[in-house]
């Protein structure tokens, strides 16, 4: 009976985060939703089949012998269901400033070609595009441009903080960090989502922005998609 209950519990947890809400976007990329739903349905069906099979077997034994021999199994096996219960009752948040603060790489993927930037000002850019241009664009396309960047807050040094993004290719396990040092504006609360307006600081060792404005925004539906706020 215990394995059947665990299968149903895990299946319901998967369906709760993938079919009944958008919580799955905290853990995997958007394209995996159909697979999560299918997995949840299969697990629930397997659990129900196992449950009715055990009930039928116990009923048959009771008819033939007047008693059953079903094993309850070790009580500690219920601990296997704790992760599923957590997803049902309390879904862990998306990766945020805690992950960024412990990422020591700071590497920016090499890029050799850059399209011309539109003339609009302020210019909305993704953090990925901004950091790539700041590090690898020899023509200095960011110089003198007022840009608008979007991300969440990671406290860093006393005189600056980081505007950050966590980007996933498949799931949270392969997450990579993109971050920009922000100067000139007091640090907002950690993990709050903001848009920051300012100019690139070309003499900084890492991608940095001299900020002139900041607006608080709600967390995006998909926090792992690096998008520019218009």
Backbone torsions as a table, in degrees:
resi	resn	phi	psi	omega
1	UNK	NA	-36.1	-178.5
2	UNK	-61.8	-47.9	178.2
3	UNK	-57.9	-38.6	179.6
4	UNK	-63.5	-43.4	-179.9
5	UNK	-64.2	-39.6	179.7
6	UNK	-66.0	-39.7	178.1
7	UNK	-62.1	-44.7	179.7
8	UNK	-65.0	-40.9	-178.6
9	UNK	-63.3	-47.2	179.8
10	UNK	-65.7	-40.9	178.4
11	UNK	-61.9	-42.4	178.4
12	UNK	-64.7	-37.3	178.3
13	UNK	-63.4	-43.0	178.2
14	UNK	-63.0	-42.3	-179.8
15	UNK	-67.7	-33.4	179.8
16	UNK	-64.0	-41.5	-176.2
17	UNK	-85.8	-20.4	-174.6
18	UNK	-108.3	-31.9	-176.9
19	UNK	-102.4	-39.5	-174.9
20	UNK	-95.3	-3.9	179.7
21	UNK	-159.6	179.1	176.6
22	UNK	-102.2	17.3	-175.5
23	UNK	-62.8	-24.7	-179.0
24	UNK	-61.1	-23.9	-179.9
25	UNK	-67.1	-12.0	174.8
26	UNK	-77.5	-13.4	-171.8
27	UNK	-124.3	-31.5	-177.3
28	UNK	-138.1	168.3	179.1
29	UNK	-75.0	162.0	-172.1
30	UNK	-60.7	-35.0	-175.6
31	UNK	-68.0	-11.9	-178.8
32	UNK	-89.1	-0.1	-178.5
33	UNK	-56.8	-47.0	179.8
34	UNK	-58.5	-37.4	179.8
35	UNK	-68.0	-37.4	178.0
36	UNK	-65.9	-43.0	179.0
37	UNK	-62.8	-45.8	179.8
38	UNK	-61.6	-41.6	179.5
39	UNK	-63.7	-41.8	178.9
40	UNK	-62.4	-43.7	179.2
41	UNK	-62.9	-44.8	-179.4
42	UNK	-62.1	-43.6	-179.1
43	UNK	-64.4	-41.4	178.2
44	UNK	-63.6	-44.2	179.6
45	UNK	-63.9	-42.7	178.2
46	UNK	-63.0	-40.4	178.8
47	UNK	-64.1	-42.6	178.8
48	UNK	-66.2	-40.2	177.7
49	UNK	-62.5	-43.1	179.1
50	UNK	-64.7	-38.8	179.6
51	UNK	-62.0	-49.6	-178.3
52	UNK	-69.1	-29.6	176.7
53	UNK	-66.2	-43.2	178.6
54	UNK	-64.9	-43.2	179.1
55	UNK	-61.6	-41.3	179.3
56	UNK	-65.5	-41.7	-179.8
57	UNK	-64.9	-43.1	179.4
58	UNK	-65.3	-39.5	178.9
59	UNK	-65.2	-37.3	178.8
60	UNK	-66.7	-41.1	178.8
61	UNK	-65.2	-40.0	179.7
62	UNK	-63.9	-36.7	179.2
63	UNK	-68.7	-40.4	-175.6
64	UNK	-79.3	-38.2	-171.7
65	UNK	-121.9	-8.3	-180.0
66	UNK	83.8	-0.3	176.4
67	UNK	-156.3	169.4	-178.9
68	UNK	-118.9	165.3	179.3
69	UNK	-123.1	25.2	-177.6
70	UNK	-64.3	135.9	178.1
71	UNK	-95.1	131.8	-179.2
72	UNK	-74.6	-25.2	-178.4
73	UNK	82.8	163.2	-179.3
74	UNK	-65.0	137.6	-178.6
75	UNK	-64.8	-28.5	-179.4
76	UNK	-66.0	-15.7	179.4
77	UNK	-62.7	-22.8	178.4
78	UNK	-64.6	-19.3	177.7
79	UNK	-62.1	-24.0	177.7
80	UNK	-64.1	-21.5	-179.3
81	UNK	-88.1	-5.4	-177.3
82	UNK	-60.5	-44.0	177.7
83	UNK	-58.8	-39.0	179.1
84	UNK	-67.1	-40.1	177.8
85	UNK	-62.4	-39.2	178.3
86	UNK	-61.2	-41.4	178.8
87	UNK	-67.2	-32.8	179.6
88	UNK	-72.4	-38.5	-173.5
89	UNK	-99.6	-35.7	-176.4
90	UNK	-150.6	108.9	-178.7
91	UNK	-86.0	124.2	177.9
92	UNK	-57.8	147.4	-178.4
93	UNK	-72.3	169.6	175.5
94	UNK	-68.3	160.1	176.9
95	UNK	-59.9	141.1	-176.1
96	UNK	-144.1	-139.0	-172.7
97	UNK	-63.4	-30.5	178.2
98	UNK	-60.3	-42.7	178.7
99	UNK	-67.1	-44.0	-177.9
100	UNK	-64.0	-42.5	-177.2
101	UNK	-63.3	-23.4	-178.8
102	UNK	-101.9	8.3	175.7
103	UNK	-94.0	112.0	-175.0
104	UNK	-97.9	2.7	-174.0
105	UNK	-72.4	-58.0	-177.6
106	UNK	66.1	9.5	-177.3
107	UNK	-75.5	144.0	176.3
108	UNK	-115.6	124.1	-177.7
109	UNK	-57.2	136.5	-176.9
110	UNK	-67.6	141.1	180.0
111	UNK	-143.4	138.6	-173.7
112	UNK	-113.9	-21.3	-178.9
113	UNK	-119.1	139.2	-178.7
114	UNK	-136.4	127.3	177.0
115	UNK	-73.0	154.7	177.7
116	UNK	-64.5	140.7	-178.6
117	UNK	-84.2	143.8	175.7
118	UNK	-61.5	161.6	-175.9
119	UNK	-82.7	-8.6	-174.8
120	UNK	-62.4	153.5	179.7
121	UNK	-146.8	129.6	-2.3
122	UNK	-71.6	152.1	-176.5
123	UNK	-97.9	120.1	179.2
124	UNK	-77.8	122.6	178.9
125	UNK	-128.6	152.6	170.3
126	UNK	-76.2	158.4	176.7
127	UNK	-63.2	-35.0	179.2
128	UNK	-62.8	-45.7	-179.8
129	UNK	-66.2	-42.7	-178.8
130	UNK	-63.0	-48.1	-177.9
131	UNK	-66.2	-36.9	178.2
132	UNK	-63.5	-45.2	179.4
133	UNK	-66.9	-38.5	-178.8
134	UNK	-63.6	-34.7	-175.1
135	UNK	-94.4	-40.2	-167.6
136	UNK	-112.5	-12.4	-177.5
137	UNK	-82.7	103.9	-177.5
138	UNK	-70.1	-19.9	179.9
139	UNK	-82.1	-8.8	177.3
140	UNK	64.0	49.1	-176.4
141	UNK	-64.7	-17.7	-179.9
142	UNK	-87.0	-12.5	-173.2
143	UNK	-62.8	124.7	178.0
144	UNK	78.2	0.9	-178.7
145	UNK	-93.2	139.8	172.7
146	UNK	-91.5	123.2	-174.7
147	UNK	-121.1	160.7	175.4
148	UNK	-123.8	123.2	-177.9
149	UNK	-118.4	150.9	-178.1
150	UNK	-127.2	136.1	177.4
151	UNK	-179.4	-167.3	177.6
152	UNK	-111.1	162.5	-170.8
153	UNK	-89.5	131.5	171.6
154	UNK	-124.4	111.2	177.0
155	UNK	-60.6	142.1	-178.1
156	UNK	-136.1	-102.1	-177.8
157	UNK	-88.6	163.8	179.5
158	UNK	-59.8	-30.9	-176.3
159	UNK	-103.8	7.4	179.1
160	UNK	-159.4	168.5	174.0
161	UNK	-144.6	176.4	-174.3
162	UNK	-117.0	132.8	168.4
163	UNK	-90.6	122.6	-165.8
164	UNK	-128.3	158.5	170.0
165	UNK	-140.9	143.8	169.8
166	UNK	-112.4	123.4	-175.0
167	UNK	-117.2	135.0	-179.5
168	UNK	-116.6	147.3	174.2
169	UNK	-92.2	-36.4	-179.8
170	UNK	-132.3	-55.4	-178.0
171	UNK	-148.2	177.4	-176.5
172	UNK	-61.5	-21.9	-179.0
173	UNK	-67.4	-26.0	-179.1
174	UNK	-106.4	24.9	-175.6
175	UNK	-63.4	144.7	171.9
176	UNK	-125.5	154.7	-172.7
177	UNK	-107.6	137.5	171.4
178	UNK	-124.1	131.3	-175.9
179	UNK	-148.1	151.1	179.4
180	UNK	-131.6	131.3	176.5
181	UNK	-73.6	132.8	-179.5
182	UNK	-111.6	127.3	178.8
183	UNK	-120.5	148.9	171.7
184	UNK	98.9	-9.7	179.2
185	UNK	-133.0	136.8	-179.9
186	UNK	-60.0	147.1	-176.1
187	UNK	-68.7	127.4	173.2
188	UNK	-75.1	177.0	178.1
189	UNK	-59.3	143.2	179.4
190	UNK	-57.9	140.4	177.1
191	UNK	72.8	0.7	174.4
192	UNK	-73.7	145.5	-179.3
193	UNK	-93.4	133.9	-175.1
194	UNK	-143.6	158.7	164.5
195	UNK	-110.9	134.9	-177.3
196	UNK	-120.8	132.2	177.3
197	UNK	-109.4	138.2	179.4
198	UNK	175.4	-166.6	-179.3
199	UNK	-120.8	146.7	178.4
200	UNK	-60.0	137.9	175.0
201	UNK	-100.5	98.4	-172.1
202	UNK	-70.5	-20.9	-176.1
203	UNK	-90.8	4.0	-179.4
204	UNK	-78.9	152.6	179.6
205	UNK	-72.0	-29.8	178.8
206	UNK	-123.2	162.9	177.4
207	UNK	-52.2	125.7	-174.1
208	UNK	-144.0	157.1	-177.5
209	UNK	-134.9	131.9	169.5
210	UNK	-87.4	104.7	-170.4
211	UNK	-82.6	143.8	176.0
212	UNK	-121.6	-12.6	-179.7
213	UNK	-158.0	154.8	-178.7
214	UNK	-149.5	138.5	175.3
215	UNK	-131.4	136.3	174.7
216	UNK	-80.2	140.2	178.7
217	UNK	-135.2	160.0	174.9
218	UNK	-69.5	157.1	175.1
219	UNK	-64.1	133.3	178.8
220	UNK	-62.1	156.9	177.5
221	UNK	-57.3	-43.8	177.0
222	UNK	-113.0	96.5	-175.0
223	UNK	-70.2	-13.9	-177.6
224	UNK	-93.8	0.3	178.3
225	UNK	-96.2	118.4	-177.1
226	UNK	-79.6	97.9	-178.4
227	UNK	-120.3	158.1	178.1
228	UNK	-97.0	136.2	178.8
229	UNK	-83.3	118.3	-177.6
230	UNK	-67.1	NA	NA
